[in-house]
Amino acid sequence: MDVRDQRVQFKICDVYHPDPTQVLLDLHGNDLLVGKVVDLSDSDMQKEAFVVVEVEGIAELMIVPIECTLCIP
């Protein structure tokens, strides 16, 4: 059976090349996530500070430079 030109679907986690992380970055690297700050780095609110953010649907906490975040009213 010749599968050339066939459309297929597959999970990102099944990709061997390129790295699945790169696939996600290429597809969704500029998507915005919304979460709740649960901690701050020792730098407080300085430019070099980081926030620890809890995002619904993602198991691990995320660490993001505070300068890359926007407060949502």
Secondary structure as GFF3:
##gff-version 3
##sequence-region A 1 73
A	DSSP	three_ten_helix	12	14	.	.	.	ID=ss1
A	DSSP	alpha_helix	20	28	.	.	.	ID=ss2
A	DSSP	beta_strand	36	40	.	.	.	ID=ss3
A	DSSP	beta_strand	50	54	.	.	.	ID=ss4
A	DSSP	beta_strand	62	65	.	.	.	ID=ss5
A	DSSP	three_ten_helix	66	68	.	.	.	ID=ss6
###
